[in-house]
Amino acid sequence: MSFDRSKEFVEEGDEVILFLGVSQMYSLEATPTIVNKRGETVDYVFQTSYGALKVATLVGAKYGTKVDLSRGWAYILQPTPDLWTLTLKHRTQIIYTPDISNIVYLMDLEPGSVVIETGTGSGSLSHALIGAIKPHGHLYTFDFHAQRVALATIEFDKHGLAPYVTVQQRDACQDGFGENLKEKVNAVFLDLPHPWLTINHAIKCFRKSGGKLCSFSPCIEQVQKTCDSLATAGFVEIKTYECLQKELTVQYKTVPVLSLECLKNKQTDGKNLKNGREAGGQERLVTVSHAHSLPGHTGYITIATLPPSSMRNC
Ligand SMILES: C[S@@+](CC[C@H](N)C(=O)[O-])C[C@H]1O[C@@H](n2cnc3c(N)ncnc32)[C@H](O)[C@@H]1O
């Protein structure tokens, strides 16, 4: 129950984030024992680059405090959807927080929204969608892969999110989303190889007031087909974005400074320009530079609006 409400102390069964650094985080279940590969129940000992953690010691510990590892220490944090995205076990490609934040914003999600998502995949986006729409909203998430549906159901339950989500095994392209969602939802999100095949099914699920459909696709050819189908189906304001992160670092640097006076003298002496620079000395300046490596393409986010039913042509 560690995602649903903020709490002070770790309880047995909580998902806990073990934070060794911004690029070294793990999620683990606070459970004293686990079943090993030979089927034996043994003490749960979690290995890190700073040594081992006896997981039983987490139960009762205060979130945000340090815990001892055999060769160092780490912080224990309560999970949030974005920490979960960074630490979850991948069963599929997942959507990451920079794209997720745009998706949640573009779909106009708020507490109380009712949303369809397909496919569920590893549940990365699902956790953020639930975070945006709870406590009164509901997420209906579909995947045609039985094991992914089963694991997502277990995870939502363990994380205390079961009241806000319904997971169903279903081929959304072939079978749509079911009669029970007819005219029920505010928004539909698609992360599928063939999103355009679900659009006519999705339309039936929107409330009479209309809503937003968002699709995430890695390839531009998928975007072209999706946008074409959206326009044919009566969606308006169809836009596609690519979210590229560009990190800038502001820092002090000591840089050589050119002395014009010195340069002038050296030039008249017939010496080279480099000497003028060296003679100028050094200065400490605040500088801005780009990160050495920048994250590249993830996918294209297409957002479209379905107008209220009274304003639709078909
Ligand atoms: C890239 S993953 C989704 C990842 C997810 N957005 C996340 O952030 O964890 C795509 C998922 O769509 C599912 N899928 C593909 N075609 C489908 C279909 N026609 N109906 C339902 N699910 C489908 C796949 O099984 C896969 O789990």
The ligand as an ORCA input file, in Angstrom:
! r2SCAN-3c Opt
* xyz 0 1
  C       5.135     -0.673    -25.669
  S       4.074     -1.647    -24.692
  C       3.232     -0.450    -23.692
  C       4.130      0.107    -22.605
  C       3.393      0.981    -21.607
  N       2.876      2.179    -22.215
  C       4.323      1.341    -20.456
  O       4.656      2.544    -20.312
  O       4.715      0.450    -19.680
  C       2.827     -2.083    -25.832
  C       1.854     -3.108    -25.283
  O       0.742     -3.173    -26.175
  C       0.271     -4.500    -26.173
  N      -0.523     -4.653    -27.408
  C      -0.081     -4.656    -28.687
  N      -1.128     -4.790    -29.550
  C      -2.232     -4.854    -28.781
  C      -3.623     -4.974    -29.078
  N      -4.061     -5.076    -30.335
  N      -4.511     -4.978    -28.046
  C      -4.070     -4.887    -26.777
  N      -2.769     -4.786    -26.431
  C      -1.863     -4.762    -27.422
  C       1.524     -5.350    -26.107
  O       1.237     -6.631    -25.596
  C       2.419     -4.509    -25.191
  O       2.340     -4.977    -23.870
*
